[in-house]
Amino acid sequence: MEHQTDINKAVRQHAEMAEYFSGGITVKKFTAEHAETTTKEIKLNPVNSEVSALRKNASLETIKEIDGIAEESRRCRKCDLGELRTNAVPGEGSPSARIMFVGEAPGADEDAQGRPFVGRAGQLLDKIIAACGLKRQDVWIGNILKCRPPDNRDPRPEEIVACLPFLQRQIELINPEVIVALGAHAAKTLLDTPKSIGQLRGLFHDYVPGIGHRPIKLMPTFHPAYLLRNYSDENRRKVWEDMKKVLTEIGLPIP
């Protein structure tokens, strides 16, 4: 029974990987008939159980502080976006996440629901996370800005200055082993650099949350929305190469 469960899990993960690499254009279907053949090609890894065993246990105090930051962001009116939003989007996920994903700002779907990455780009991010052998609740997902800019325009400097401290405090509390910066705005803001995402991605950089805090490895990669607009095997391969480096960095098996 346990062996069959492992086979089903492997088949499901293999299907998710196929869908990710195909970009949702042509998805190969996997059924029980393919299970025996598939498991010959896939090395089974109980990734989720390993993650559970390896993850730090967040204290109740940490959870309370993270919840407090979320409430602060919902009340915030430090910039004009506070008056224009439907909902603030504080971020969500495990308070003891080993990997933290950071984008630039919420979009229309996120503004409507108050949750990060729930639109088309979010669905692709979910596939990327699943391809890594993880679940959404295993990681933390947030943005540089907590509120949606009108018409999804780029964040303005004064908005970043007003909002970034929320994210900085979340990073300090969660203390992930790796931050994955999704897209140019997130990477350039966190690294305080004018370099393009093409120059930054594929390499680890050091992000220092504050004085006396250890540097956190930061991996810039393409934003899922960019992949949707610029679908190509090359671009998807680059993102997967970046994610494999992240998994290797924290000692998790590559599916």
PAMARMAR-470513 format. One record per residue (C-alpha): residue number from 1; chain; x, y, z. Coordinates in Angstrom, 2 decimals. Example, Ala and Ser with C-alpha at 12.3 -4.5 7.8 and 13.67 -1.06 7.14 Angstrom:
# PAMARMAR-470513
(1; 'A'; (12.30; -4.50; 7.80))
(2; 'A'; (13.67; -1.06; 7.14))
//
This chain:
# PAMARMAR-470513
(1; 'A'; (0.00; 0.00; 0.00))
(2; 'A'; (2.82; 2.37; 0.95))
(3; 'A'; (4.70; 1.49; -2.25))
(4; 'A'; (1.59; 2.23; -4.32))
(5; 'A'; (1.24; 5.61; -2.56))
(6; 'A'; (4.84; 6.43; -3.48))
(7; 'A'; (4.18; 5.45; -7.10))
(8; 'A'; (1.08; 7.64; -7.28))
(9; 'A'; (2.99; 10.55; -5.75))
(10; 'A'; (5.81; 10.13; -8.25))
(11; 'A'; (3.42; 9.96; -11.18))
(12; 'A'; (1.60; 13.08; -10.01))
(13; 'A'; (4.88; 14.97; -9.57))
(14; 'A'; (6.08; 13.83; -12.99))
(15; 'A'; (2.85; 15.12; -14.53))
(16; 'A'; (3.30; 18.46; -12.80))
(17; 'A'; (6.85; 18.69; -14.14))
(18; 'A'; (5.64; 17.91; -17.66))
(19; 'A'; (2.97; 20.57; -17.43))
(20; 'A'; (5.47; 23.12; -16.16))
(21; 'A'; (7.94; 22.52; -18.95))
(22; 'A'; (5.22; 22.45; -21.57))
(23; 'A'; (3.94; 25.83; -20.45))
(24; 'A'; (0.43; 24.49; -20.24))
(25; 'A'; (0.24; 24.13; -24.03))
(26; 'A'; (0.45; 20.37; -24.36))
(27; 'A'; (0.19; 18.32; -21.20))
(28; 'A'; (0.94; 14.64; -21.32))
(29; 'A'; (-1.61; 12.67; -19.30))
(30; 'A'; (-0.42; 10.09; -16.81))
(31; 'A'; (-2.59; 7.26; -15.52))
(32; 'A'; (-2.14; 4.14; -13.44))
(33; 'A'; (-1.16; 2.29; -16.65))
(34; 'A'; (1.98; 4.43; -16.83))
(35; 'A'; (2.92; 4.00; -13.18))
(36; 'A'; (5.28; 1.04; -13.59))
(37; 'A'; (7.15; 2.63; -16.52))
(38; 'A'; (7.26; 6.04; -14.88))
(39; 'A'; (8.81; 4.85; -11.64))
(40; 'A'; (11.67; 3.30; -13.57))
(41; 'A'; (12.55; 6.80; -14.76))
(42; 'A'; (11.90; 8.75; -11.54))
(43; 'A'; (13.93; 8.51; -8.37))
(44; 'A'; (11.41; 8.60; -5.55))
(45; 'A'; (12.16; 11.25; -2.94))
(46; 'A'; (9.95; 11.78; 0.12))
(47; 'A'; (10.54; 15.50; -0.26))
(48; 'A'; (7.63; 16.80; 1.76))
(49; 'A'; (8.44; 14.61; 4.76))
(50; 'A'; (12.07; 15.75; 4.61))
(51; 'A'; (10.97; 19.37; 4.48))
(52; 'A'; (8.76; 18.85; 7.53))
(53; 'A'; (11.64; 17.25; 9.42))
(54; 'A'; (14.20; 19.87; 8.44))
(55; 'A'; (12.13; 23.04; 8.82))
(56; 'A'; (12.55; 25.18; 11.92))
(57; 'A'; (9.56; 25.38; 14.23))
(58; 'A'; (8.29; 28.94; 14.33))
(59; 'A'; (7.62; 30.20; 17.83))
(60; 'A'; (4.22; 31.53; 18.82))
(61; 'A'; (5.87; 34.92; 19.33))
(62; 'A'; (7.16; 34.90; 15.73))
(63; 'A'; (3.76; 33.96; 14.37))
(64; 'A'; (2.15; 36.71; 16.43))
(65; 'A'; (4.63; 39.28; 15.10))
(66; 'A'; (4.06; 38.20; 11.50))
(67; 'A'; (0.31; 38.48; 12.01))
(68; 'A'; (0.88; 41.93; 13.50))
(69; 'A'; (2.78; 43.07; 10.41))
(70; 'A'; (-0.09; 41.84; 8.24))
(71; 'A'; (-2.57; 43.90; 10.26))
(72; 'A'; (-0.32; 46.96; 10.07))
(73; 'A'; (-0.14; 46.68; 6.29))
(74; 'A'; (-3.94; 46.47; 6.08))
(75; 'A'; (-4.26; 49.73; 8.05))
(76; 'A'; (-1.36; 51.48; 6.30))
(77; 'A'; (-1.94; 54.78; 4.51))
(78; 'A'; (1.70; 55.84; 4.12))
(79; 'A'; (1.30; 56.28; 0.37))
(80; 'A'; (-1.59; 56.91; -2.03))
(81; 'A'; (-2.00; 53.20; -2.77))
(82; 'A'; (-3.59; 52.73; 0.65))
(83; 'A'; (-6.60; 54.75; -0.52))
(84; 'A'; (-6.87; 53.01; -3.89))
(85; 'A'; (-6.64; 49.34; -2.94))
(86; 'A'; (-9.46; 46.91; -2.37))
(87; 'A'; (-7.33; 44.75; -0.09))
(88; 'A'; (-3.77; 44.89; 1.12))
(89; 'A'; (-1.76; 41.76; 0.29))
(90; 'A'; (0.58; 41.11; 3.25))
(91; 'A'; (1.91; 37.77; 1.99))
(92; 'A'; (1.31; 34.22; 3.14))
(93; 'A'; (2.92; 30.88; 3.76))
(94; 'A'; (4.93; 29.05; 6.37))
(95; 'A'; (6.39; 31.28; 9.13))
(96; 'A'; (9.35; 28.89; 9.17))
(97; 'A'; (9.80; 28.68; 5.40))
(98; 'A'; (13.23; 27.78; 4.08))
(99; 'A'; (12.45; 29.46; 0.74))
(100; 'A'; (10.81; 32.87; 0.35))
(101; 'A'; (9.45; 34.07; -3.00))
(102; 'A'; (9.22; 37.86; -3.50))
(103; 'A'; (7.55; 39.58; -6.45))
(104; 'A'; (7.05; 43.28; -7.16))
(105; 'A'; (3.41; 44.08; -6.37))
(106; 'A'; (-0.11; 42.60; -6.28))
(107; 'A'; (-2.24; 42.52; -9.42))
(108; 'A'; (-6.00; 42.71; -9.88))
(109; 'A'; (-6.73; 39.17; -8.66))
(110; 'A'; (-4.49; 39.65; -5.63))
(111; 'A'; (-6.10; 42.99; -4.81))
(112; 'A'; (-9.54; 41.39; -4.97))
(113; 'A'; (-8.64; 38.44; -2.73))
(114; 'A'; (-5.97; 39.91; -0.45))
(115; 'A'; (-3.66; 36.98; -1.28))
(116; 'A'; (-0.37; 36.96; -3.24))
(117; 'A'; (0.07; 35.29; -6.61))
(118; 'A'; (-3.44; 33.94; -7.19))
(119; 'A'; (-3.88; 35.01; -10.83))
(120; 'A'; (-2.38; 33.42; -13.94))
(121; 'A'; (1.17; 34.23; -12.84))
(122; 'A'; (0.38; 32.73; -9.46))
(123; 'A'; (-0.87; 29.52; -11.05))
(124; 'A'; (2.44; 29.22; -12.88))
(125; 'A'; (4.34; 29.92; -9.66))
(126; 'A'; (2.38; 27.10; -8.00))
(127; 'A'; (3.57; 24.79; -10.80))
(128; 'A'; (7.16; 25.88; -10.28))
(129; 'A'; (6.87; 25.19; -6.54))
(130; 'A'; (5.29; 21.79; -7.25))
(131; 'A'; (8.07; 21.00; -9.74))
(132; 'A'; (10.49; 21.52; -6.83))
(133; 'A'; (8.65; 18.85; -4.85))
(134; 'A'; (7.15; 21.42; -2.49))
(135; 'A'; (3.72; 22.77; -1.68))
(136; 'A'; (2.62; 26.39; -1.47))
(137; 'A'; (2.24; 26.09; 2.29))
(138; 'A'; (5.89; 25.00; 2.60))
(139; 'A'; (7.21; 28.37; 1.38))
(140; 'A'; (6.49; 32.06; 1.95))
(141; 'A'; (5.16; 34.23; -0.89))
(142; 'A'; (5.02; 38.03; -0.86))
(143; 'A'; (5.80; 41.24; -2.73))
(144; 'A'; (7.82; 44.42; -2.42))
(145; 'A'; (4.55; 46.40; -2.28))
(146; 'A'; (1.55; 45.31; -0.24))
(147; 'A'; (-0.96; 47.22; -2.40))
(148; 'A'; (-1.72; 47.13; -6.10))
(149; 'A'; (-0.49; 50.06; -8.22))
(150; 'A'; (-3.21; 51.34; -10.61))
(151; 'A'; (-3.27; 49.51; -13.95))
(152; 'A'; (-0.42; 47.31; -12.68))
(153; 'A'; (2.12; 50.06; -13.34))
(154; 'A'; (5.66; 49.79; -11.95))
(155; 'A'; (6.13; 50.62; -8.26))
(156; 'A'; (7.23; 54.22; -7.65))
(157; 'A'; (10.25; 55.04; -5.47))
(158; 'A'; (8.16; 56.71; -2.76))
(159; 'A'; (5.87; 53.66; -2.62))
(160; 'A'; (8.83; 51.33; -2.22))
(161; 'A'; (10.30; 53.50; 0.54))
(162; 'A'; (6.98; 53.49; 2.41))
(163; 'A'; (6.25; 49.77; 2.00))
(164; 'A'; (9.59; 47.95; 1.98))
(165; 'A'; (10.02; 47.97; 5.80))
(166; 'A'; (7.04; 45.59; 6.09))
(167; 'A'; (8.80; 43.03; 3.89))
(168; 'A'; (12.16; 43.59; 5.58))
(169; 'A'; (10.63; 42.80; 8.96))
(170; 'A'; (8.94; 39.69; 7.56))
(171; 'A'; (12.26; 38.47; 6.15))
(172; 'A'; (13.98; 38.98; 9.52))
(173; 'A'; (11.27; 37.05; 11.35))
(174; 'A'; (10.93; 34.18; 8.87))
(175; 'A'; (14.70; 34.08; 8.32))
(176; 'A'; (14.61; 31.91; 5.17))
(177; 'A'; (17.70; 30.17; 3.90))
(178; 'A'; (17.09; 31.45; 0.37))
(179; 'A'; (15.06; 34.31; -1.10))
(180; 'A'; (13.91; 33.89; -4.71))
(181; 'A'; (13.42; 37.35; -6.22))
(182; 'A'; (10.83; 37.10; -8.98))
(183; 'A'; (11.61; 39.62; -11.69))
(184; 'A'; (13.69; 42.75; -12.10))
(185; 'A'; (11.85; 45.03; -9.66))
(186; 'A'; (12.12; 42.61; -6.74))
(187; 'A'; (15.75; 41.74; -7.44))
(188; 'A'; (16.91; 45.32; -8.03))
(189; 'A'; (15.08; 46.58; -4.93))
(190; 'A'; (16.35; 43.90; -2.54))
(191; 'A'; (19.91; 44.05; -3.88))
(192; 'A'; (19.89; 47.84; -4.34))
(193; 'A'; (21.41; 47.54; -7.80))
(194; 'A'; (20.66; 48.96; -11.27))
(195; 'A'; (21.63; 45.70; -12.98))
(196; 'A'; (19.10; 43.96; -15.19))
(197; 'A'; (17.47; 40.65; -14.34))
(198; 'A'; (19.43; 39.12; -17.21))
(199; 'A'; (22.67; 40.12; -15.48))
(200; 'A'; (21.52; 39.04; -12.03))
(201; 'A'; (19.70; 35.75; -12.53))
(202; 'A'; (21.40; 32.39; -12.24))
(203; 'A'; (23.81; 33.57; -9.53))
(204; 'A'; (23.44; 33.75; -5.76))
(205; 'A'; (23.75; 37.18; -4.18))
(206; 'A'; (23.83; 38.20; -0.51))
(207; 'A'; (20.86; 40.00; 0.99))
(208; 'A'; (21.49; 41.48; 4.45))
(209; 'A'; (18.23; 42.08; 6.35))
(210; 'A'; (19.78; 44.35; 8.98))
(211; 'A'; (22.78; 45.18; 11.12))
(212; 'A'; (24.10; 42.10; 12.86))
(213; 'A'; (21.96; 39.73; 10.78))
(214; 'A'; (23.61; 37.01; 8.73))
(215; 'A'; (23.43; 37.43; 4.94))
(216; 'A'; (20.68; 35.45; 3.22))
(217; 'A'; (21.28; 33.89; -0.17))
(218; 'A'; (19.16; 35.54; -2.85))
(219; 'A'; (18.49; 34.01; -6.26))
(220; 'A'; (16.98; 36.35; -8.88))
(221; 'A'; (14.95; 34.68; -11.62))
(222; 'A'; (12.30; 35.61; -14.17))
(223; 'A'; (8.87; 36.60; -12.93))
(224; 'A'; (6.13; 34.07; -13.83))
(225; 'A'; (4.26; 36.87; -15.63))
(226; 'A'; (7.32; 37.34; -17.85))
(227; 'A'; (7.26; 33.62; -18.68))
(228; 'A'; (3.60; 33.88; -19.65))
(229; 'A'; (4.36; 36.80; -21.98))
(230; 'A'; (7.58; 35.36; -23.36))
(231; 'A'; (7.03; 31.62; -23.47))
(232; 'A'; (10.01; 29.69; -24.76))
(233; 'A'; (11.78; 26.49; -23.81))
(234; 'A'; (14.91; 28.52; -23.14))
(235; 'A'; (13.26; 30.86; -20.65))
(236; 'A'; (11.57; 28.03; -18.77))
(237; 'A'; (14.80; 26.08; -18.72))
(238; 'A'; (16.58; 29.07; -17.19))
(239; 'A'; (14.02; 29.32; -14.39))
(240; 'A'; (14.29; 25.61; -13.69))
(241; 'A'; (18.09; 25.85; -13.59))
(242; 'A'; (17.76; 28.68; -11.06))
(243; 'A'; (15.39; 26.62; -8.91))
(244; 'A'; (17.67; 23.57; -9.02))
(245; 'A'; (20.45; 25.74; -7.61))
(246; 'A'; (18.12; 26.86; -4.82))
(247; 'A'; (17.23; 23.26; -3.93))
(248; 'A'; (20.90; 22.25; -3.97))
(249; 'A'; (21.82; 25.23; -1.78))
(250; 'A'; (19.48; 24.14; 1.01))
(251; 'A'; (20.15; 20.43; 0.61))
(252; 'A'; (16.82; 19.31; -0.85))
(253; 'A'; (16.73; 16.64; -3.60))
(254; 'A'; (16.01; 17.71; -7.15))
(255; 'A'; (12.91; 15.83; -8.37))
//
